[in-house]
Amino acid sequence: MKSILKVLMLATMIISSPHFISAQIGPVVKISETESSIPLEIKKFINDHFPNATYHSIDLKTMEGIYEIELNNGYEFEFLNTGQLLDIDAPQGVRIPSNIIVQILPSESVAHLRLRGDLDRINEVTYKPNWGYKVEVEKIDKKEKNYCFDLEGKIIKNHKRHDKRKGCN
């Protein structure tokens, strides 16, 4: 009788365990959202820079707290739910306006890009909170040109000599 009771208690513990439940149901990884659910900081950024654009899609990666937003003009964004911009990607053949670049990058990296003549040719910026920034410049003669900057805006590499393990890839 004791062994049957132990087995029942063990089975109850396993079934009620959060790991058992999540293994059966699975975590919600990505859900569609509405414009009204977007945090105010994110709405403000988008409205300030793209006042005539509308939302094409809004998804929330619930486990990471990341909003993936695509506008009807083709721009794509990733934001932390705190409003921190993680990625801005312009549509094919379009450049990100320099007033946005100046707002999202540290001044030292802006100065470097301006000096190189690349400030007005950027089509994607990615921010990694524990590492820094990756800036992709439009292709010229089929050659890709990327820059990596640390959190303070100091240049780390010029695409030819970088170590993917260090964060900028």
C-alpha positions in Angstrom: 0.0 0.0 0.0 2.8 2.4 0.9 4.5 1.8 -2.5 1.3 2.6 -4.4 0.9 5.8 -2.3 4.5 6.8 -3.1 4.0 6.2 -6.8 0.8 8.3 -6.8 2.5 11.1 -4.9 5.5 11.0 -7.3 3.1 11.0 -10.4 1.2 14.0 -8.9 4.4 15.9 -8.4 5.6 15.2 -11.9 2.4 16.2 -13.5 2.1 19.4 -11.5 5.7 20.4 -12.2 6.1 23.5 -14.4 8.6 21.6 -16.5 6.0 18.9 -17.3 3.4 21.5 -18.1 5.6 23.5 -20.4 6.8 20.4 -22.1 3.2 19.5 -22.9 1.9 23.0 -23.8 5.1 24.8 -24.8 6.0 28.4 -24.1 4.4 31.2 -26.1 7.3 32.5 -28.1 5.8 34.9 -30.5 2.3 36.4 -30.5 0.7 39.0 -32.7 0.0 42.3 -31.1 -2.1 45.4 -31.9 -0.9 49.0 -32.1 -2.5 49.8 -28.8 -0.3 47.2 -27.0 3.0 48.8 -28.1 4.8 50.7 -25.3 4.7 54.5 -25.5 8.4 54.9 -26.1 8.3 52.7 -29.2 5.2 54.5 -30.6 6.9 57.8 -30.0 10.0 56.8 -31.9 8.0 55.5 -34.8 5.6 58.5 -34.9 8.5 61.0 -34.7 10.5 59.5 -37.6 7.7 57.9 -39.7 4.6 60.0 -39.1 2.8 58.9 -42.3 3.6 55.1 -42.0 1.2 52.5 -40.7 1.9 49.2 -39.0 2.0 46.2 -41.3 2.8 43.7 -38.5 3.5 43.7 -34.8 4.8 40.6 -33.0 6.0 40.2 -29.4 8.6 37.6 -28.6 7.3 37.0 -25.1 10.3 35.2 -23.7 12.7 38.0 -24.6 10.3 40.9 -24.3 11.2 42.0 -27.9 8.7 43.7 -30.2 9.2 43.0 -33.9 7.5 45.7 -36.0 7.2 46.1 -39.7 5.8 49.3 -41.2 3.9 49.6 -44.5 6.9 51.5 -45.9 9.1 48.4 -45.5 11.1 49.4 -42.5 11.6 46.7 -39.9 12.4 47.2 -36.2 13.2 45.3 -33.1 12.7 47.0 -29.7 13.0 45.8 -26.2 9.7 46.2 -24.3 11.5 49.1 -22.5 11.6 51.0 -25.7 15.3 50.4 -26.4 15.8 50.1 -30.2 17.8 46.9 -31.0 17.6 46.9 -34.8 16.4 49.1 -37.6 16.5 47.7 -41.1 15.6 49.8 -44.2 13.8 48.3 -47.1 15.9 47.1 -50.1 17.5 50.1 -51.8 16.6 52.6 -49.1 18.9 54.3 -46.7 18.1 55.2 -43.0 17.8 58.9 -42.7 20.8 60.5 -41.0 18.7 62.2 -38.3 17.8 58.7 -37.1 21.4 57.5 -37.2 22.5 60.6 -35.2 19.9 59.8 -32.6 20.6 56.2 -32.1 24.4 56.0 -32.4 27.0 57.5 -30.0 28.6 60.7 -31.3 32.0 59.2 -31.8 30.6 56.6 -34.2 28.6 59.2 -36.0 31.8 61.3 -36.5 33.6 58.2 -37.8 30.9 57.4 -40.3 30.7 61.1 -41.4 34.5 61.2 -41.9 34.3 58.0 -44.1 31.4 59.4 -46.1 29.1 56.6 -45.0 26.6 58.5 -42.7 24.1 58.9 -45.5 24.5 55.3 -46.8 23.4 53.2 -43.9 20.7 50.6 -44.4 20.8 48.7 -41.0 21.9 49.3 -37.5 21.9 46.6 -34.8 22.5 47.3 -31.1 23.7 44.6 -28.8 23.2 45.8 -25.2 26.3 44.0 -23.8 28.5 44.6 -26.8 27.9 47.6 -29.0 26.7 48.5 -32.5 26.9 47.0 -35.9 26.3 49.3 -38.9 25.7 48.0 -42.4 26.3 50.4 -45.3 24.7 49.9 -48.7 26.7 47.8 -51.1 28.8 49.5 -53.7 30.2 47.5 -56.6 28.7 44.4 -54.8 31.0 44.9 -51.8 29.5 45.0 -48.4 30.8 47.5 -45.9 30.1 47.0 -42.2 31.3 48.8 -39.1 31.4 47.7 -35.5 31.5 50.1 -32.6 31.7 49.5 -28.9 29.1 50.9 -26.5 30.9 54.3 -26.3 31.1 54.5 -30.1 34.7 53.6 -30.7 35.4 51.7 -33.9 36.2 48.0 -33.3 36.6 46.7 -36.7 36.3 47.4 -40.4 34.5 44.4 -41.9 37.7 42.7 -43.3 39.3 42.0 -39.9 36.7 41.0 -37.4 36.2 38.1 -35.1 32.5 36.8 -35.2 32.9 35.4 -31.7 33.3 38.8 -30.3 29.8 39.9 -31.2 29.8 41.8 -34.4 28.7 39.5 -37.2 
